């Protein structure tokens, strides 16, 4: 059978395309990238659907006392809401850290990022909302060098139940030093992108806020194996000026900066390039500007 030059070229290109897709699938499997997590140019991020939260995340220390749910809020869909019920505080300070972590362990590469909404409701309350990671020791266990960057609004507790410092704003954790407060500016009512990179060459965590590096701390030499979203229940604390009332932290995988400009860019698998879960979501973005990512 005679195959024209044009048909031959299409056949070759189609074969190359399939090979590239297969290679990408292998790479994604090796890196532990599931259908609900994506590797952006800035690192590993997550899509917080209810199925993702139910199936791929589990309690860390204490499951959030007011539940974990996927909601649409503050202008975004697939937002993870972690609620803290101040009336359900535990007596032990260890389990008063309430949060979730990625189920089991995996290989999340060397950088993760997630967006946190700095809620105006926090301005008068004692709160804590942090992105945590921990590395692998090379033998399949934690290296116990945690990387943490978080927002807090705290002052010394007059009841003595917790000693959490006196700071409003960002802070980070260094395993060899402890908590270190940051003077980085913030505005209530805005989404903020938090990122933690593990530099295995220098064995340091590199902390970033909205793409700007703000600090470094002691890290490991392998990869990030677990990711955490943690808060703290201050229901048994009393403060001079802050309330110990219930609150919630809202997390989002982040807005993908690479956007389609036409419906044609969404077709033939192009929707995957832009981080959408299907072609319909991609086309809806082009037509309406509604971003479902």
N, C-alpha and C positions, 0 to 999 in steps of 0.2 A: 504493500500500500504506500502510495506517495504521500509524504507529509510536507506541506508547504513550509517555507522558511519562517513565516509568521507564526504558524501553528506550533512549529518546533520550539520557537522562542518562548511561546506561552507555556508549553509543556515544561520546559526547563525552569522558567521562572516559578511555575506552580510547584515544582518539585523542591526548588530552593526554599520557597516560602514554607512548605510543610516541614522541611528539615529545620528551619529556623524556629518554627513554632514548637517542634519537638524538643529542640535544645533549650528553649526558654522554659518549657515545662519541667525538664530535668533540673535546671538551675533553681527554679522556684521550689521544687520538692526538696532539694538539698538545703536550701536556706530556710525551709519551714514556712514558706509563704502560702497561706491557705486562701480560699475564695473570699474570706472576710478580712484579710490583711493584705496590704500592698506595700511594695518597696518603691518609694518615691525617690527623686533625686536628693532628697534631704534625709532619707533613712526610712526605717520601717514605721508604718502607720497602720491604723485599724479602722474598720467600719463597724460601728456599734449598733448593729441590728439586734433585735431581741433574741434571735436564734444564735447569733454570735456570743452574746452575753450568757445565754443559758448553757451553751454547749462547750465553749472554749475558754471560759473564765470560771474561777472558783474562789471560795472565801480565803482571805488572808488574815490570819489571827481571828478576827471576828467578822462575820458577814454583816454588811451595813444594816443597822437596826430598823431603818425605814425602807429597806428594799433597794433593789437594783432594777432599773427598767430603761428601755429604749424609748425616747420621747422626741417630739419635735418642739423645739423651744429656742428662743433667742436667735431666730432667723435661720435655724439649721435643722435638718432632719438627721435621724440616726445619732441622736445625742444620748450618751450614757448618763443617767441620773443616779447618783449614789446618795441615798437619804440617811441622815443621822437623826435618830429620835432621842432627844435628851432625857426622856422619861425611862429609857431602856438602857441606861448606863450600867456597865458591869463594875464590880468592886475592884477587880485587878487592873492596874494601869496598862499591862501588856495587852490585854484583850479590849481595852478601850480604843486602841487603834483598829478602826473598822474599814475594811476594803476588800478588793478583789485582786486576783493575780491570774496570769495566763495558766491554764490547766497543765499540770505536770511540768515538764521542762522541754525546751526546744532550742533551736539555734536562730536567734533573731539578728544575727550579724553583729555589726559594731555600732549601730545607731538606731535609736527609736525616737519618735516624736509624737506628740498629741497636743490638741488644743484644750485649754481650760478657760471657762467663762468666769471672769472676776465679778462675782455677783454683788450688786449694790446692797443686797440684803445682808451681806457680811460686814458692812461698815460698823455696825453696832454690836456684833456678836464675836465671841471667841470661836475661831474657825481654823481649820488646817486642811489643805487639799494638795496632795503631792504625787508626782510621778516618780516611781522607784524602779530601779533595775538591779540585777545582781548577775555576776559573771560566772563562767564555768571554770573549774580548776584543772581541766584537761583530763580528768578521770571520771567525768560524769557526775560530779557533785558541785555544790555551790563553792565559790572561792571565799564567800563571806565578806567580800568587799562590795558594799552597797553604794550605788549612786542614787542620790535623791535631790530633786529640786522641787520646791513647793511654795505655795502662798500661805501665809499665816496672818492672823490678826490676834495678837496675844498680849497679855500682861500678867505679872505674877499673880497666882491664885491666892486669895486670902484664906482659903480653906485648907491649903496645903496638900490637896489631893494630887495635883500635878505640878511639875516644875518644867514649864515649857518655854521660858524666856519671856522677853518683853520686846515685841517687834510687830510692825504692820508693814507687810510687803513680802518680798522674796527672800528665801534663804536656801542654802544647800548643805549637803552632808559630806564630810571628809572622814573616812574611817579612822584616820590617824589623829584627827583633831576634834571632831564633833561638829556641831552646828555652827555655821558661819552666816551671819546676816548680810544681805546685799542692799545697796542703796539704789538699785535699778528702779526707775520710775514706773508707775502703773496708773491705770485709770479704771475705776469701777464701771462696770457696764460694757466691758470689751472682751472679746476673745483674744487669748494670748497663746502663741505657739511655744511649747516647751520641748527642748530636745536634749538628749543625753547621748554623747558619743564615747565609745570606749576606744581610746588610742592605745593599741596593743604594743606599739613601739616604745612609747614613753611610759606605758602602764599607768595612764591617767584617764579619768573621766573628764570630758569637756562639756560644760553646761552652757546652753544657749537659750536666750529668750528672744522670740521674734527674729531669729536668724543671727543675732549678735552674741558672740561669745562673752560670757559674764564671769566665768570662773573655771578652775580645774581642781581636781582632787584625786586622791589615790585610787587607782583602778587595777585591773588584772591584765593577763597576757593572752587571753583566749577570746571568748565571745560572750555576748549577752544571752543568758539562758532563760530568764524569767522577767516579766514586766508586771508592775503593780500600780494600782490606783488606790491610794489610801487617804483616809481622813481620821479624825479623832473625835470622840464623844466627850464633851465637857460638862455633861449633865450633873456631875457631883462636885463641880468646882464653883467657887464664888469669886468674882472679880470686882475691883473697885469701880470700873467704868463700862465693862462689857457684859452683855447678857450671855448666859449659858444655854440659851434656847436651841431648839432643833434647827437644822439647816441642811442644805443639799449642795453637792458639788456636781457640776455638769462638764462632761468631757466629750470631745469630738475628734474624729480622725484627721480633720484639717481639710481645707479647700485645696484641691489640686490646681496648680497654677497653669497647667497646660490645658487650654480649652479649645473645643472645635468651633469653627466659624461657619461651617456649612453642613447640611444633612449628609452630603456625600462623604464627608470625612468620618461619619459615624458608621458607614456601611462596610461590608466585607471584613468585619472584625476590627475596624478602626476604633469602635467604641472602647475596646480594651485599652488602647493606647492612652486614652484620656481618663482612665480610672473608673468608668461606669460599669455597672453590673450587667447591663444588656444594651442592645441597640436602641430600644425605645426610650430609655432614660437619656441617652445621648442626644437623640433627635428632639426630645422634649426640652432639653437645655437650649438647643439652637433656636427653637420656636418661641420659648417663653422666658428663658433665663433662669428657670427653676433648677437649682443644682441639687441633685439627689445623692451626691457622693459623700 
